[in-house]
């Protein structure tokens, strides 16, 4: 999991973690959970990188 601001990489928030797979109605979902007890700046993004995928799923922090 990494922190991004203004489209630029800032730092790693958490290291690698194995995911668990779940299939529902023909779709496969990968799931991982992290406990993050930190604050992040408004409009920053937390992104997760998956091996073998070009796009990173991200969430935007809004306060």
Short mmCIF file of the C-alpha atoms (twelve columns), coordinates in Angstrom:
data_MODEL
# 
_entry.id   MODEL 
# 
loop_
_atom_site.group_PDB 
_atom_site.id 
_atom_site.type_symbol 
_atom_site.label_atom_id 
_atom_site.label_alt_id 
_atom_site.label_comp_id 
_atom_site.label_asym_id 
_atom_site.label_seq_id 
_atom_site.Cartn_x 
_atom_site.Cartn_y 
_atom_site.Cartn_z 
_atom_site.pdbx_PDB_model_num 
ATOM 1  C CA . UNK A 1  0.000   0.000   0.000   1 
ATOM 2  C CA . UNK A 2  1.436   3.362   -0.978  1 
ATOM 3  C CA . UNK A 3  0.619   7.048   -0.498  1 
ATOM 4  C CA . UNK A 4  0.283   9.310   -3.555  1 
ATOM 5  C CA . UNK A 5  -0.212  13.084  -3.729  1 
ATOM 6  C CA . UNK A 6  -0.715  15.141  -6.885  1 
ATOM 7  C CA . UNK A 7  -0.104  12.074  -9.059  1 
ATOM 8  C CA . UNK A 8  3.332   11.442  -7.527  1 
ATOM 9  C CA . UNK A 9  4.484   8.609   -5.280  1 
ATOM 10 C CA . UNK A 10 5.223   9.787   -1.709  1 
ATOM 11 C CA . UNK A 11 6.006   6.677   0.368   1 
ATOM 12 C CA . UNK A 12 5.064   3.112   1.263   1 
ATOM 13 C CA . UNK A 13 2.466   2.952   4.039   1 
ATOM 14 C CA . UNK A 14 2.397   -0.830  4.526   1 
ATOM 15 C CA . UNK A 15 4.436   -3.637  2.990   1 
ATOM 16 C CA . UNK A 16 3.372   -6.642  0.957   1 
ATOM 17 C CA . UNK A 17 0.553   -8.834  2.206   1 
ATOM 18 C CA . UNK A 18 -0.951  -12.040 0.826   1 
ATOM 19 C CA . UNK A 19 -4.520  -11.803 -0.429  1 
ATOM 20 C CA . UNK A 20 -7.339  -14.276 -0.166  1 
ATOM 21 C CA . UNK A 21 -9.466  -15.065 -3.231  1 
ATOM 22 C CA . UNK A 22 -13.223 -15.374 -3.307  1 
ATOM 23 C CA . UNK A 23 -15.393 -16.208 -6.292  1 
ATOM 24 C CA . UNK A 24 -18.967 -14.977 -6.458  1 
ATOM 25 C CA . UNK A 25 -21.280 -15.343 -9.466  1 
ATOM 26 C CA . UNK A 26 -18.405 -15.977 -11.846 1 
ATOM 27 C CA . UNK A 27 -16.272 -13.047 -10.648 1 
ATOM 28 C CA . UNK A 28 -13.073 -13.492 -8.657  1 
ATOM 29 C CA . UNK A 29 -12.264 -10.989 -5.914  1 
ATOM 30 C CA . UNK A 30 -8.944  -10.584 -4.087  1 
ATOM 31 C CA . UNK A 31 -9.125  -9.318  -0.506  1 
ATOM 32 C CA . UNK A 32 -6.556  -8.057  1.983   1 
ATOM 33 C CA . UNK A 33 -6.979  -6.084  5.209   1 
ATOM 34 C CA . UNK A 34 -4.641  -3.643  6.915   1 
ATOM 35 C CA . UNK A 35 -4.955  -1.750  10.196  1 
ATOM 36 C CA . UNK A 36 -3.801  1.795   9.616   1 
ATOM 37 C CA . UNK A 37 -3.869  4.110   12.611  1 
ATOM 38 C CA . UNK A 38 -2.518  7.179   10.809  1 
ATOM 39 C CA . UNK A 39 -3.795  10.421  9.350   1 
ATOM 40 C CA . UNK A 40 -3.389  11.327  5.696   1 
ATOM 41 C CA . UNK A 41 -3.690  14.700  3.940   1 
ATOM 42 C CA . UNK A 42 -6.958  15.701  2.228   1 
ATOM 43 C CA . UNK A 43 -7.121  14.567  -1.444  1 
ATOM 44 C CA . UNK A 44 -4.166  12.176  -1.056  1 
ATOM 45 C CA . UNK A 45 -4.605  8.659   -2.420  1 
ATOM 46 C CA . UNK A 46 -3.850  5.260   -0.891  1 
ATOM 47 C CA . UNK A 47 -3.146  2.677   -3.600  1 
ATOM 48 C CA . UNK A 48 -2.566  -1.074  -3.607  1 
ATOM 49 C CA . UNK A 49 -0.403  -2.807  -6.208  1 
ATOM 50 C CA . UNK A 50 -1.216  -6.336  -7.386  1 
ATOM 51 C CA . UNK A 51 1.391   -8.474  -9.139  1 
ATOM 52 C CA . UNK A 52 0.487   -9.002  -12.788 1 
ATOM 53 C CA . UNK A 53 -1.847  -5.977  -13.027 1 
ATOM 54 C CA . UNK A 54 -1.016  -2.600  -14.553 1 
ATOM 55 C CA . UNK A 55 -3.671  -0.571  -12.710 1 
ATOM 56 C CA . UNK A 56 -3.651  0.057   -8.975  1 
ATOM 57 C CA . UNK A 57 -6.950  0.292   -7.086  1 
ATOM 58 C CA . UNK A 58 -6.917  3.485   -4.978  1 
ATOM 59 C CA . UNK A 59 -9.042  5.367   -2.480  1 
ATOM 60 C CA . UNK A 60 -9.032  9.156   -2.211  1 
ATOM 61 C CA . UNK A 61 -8.910  10.639  1.308   1 
ATOM 62 C CA . UNK A 62 -11.613 13.278  1.835   1 
ATOM 63 C CA . UNK A 63 -12.196 15.235  5.006   1 
# 
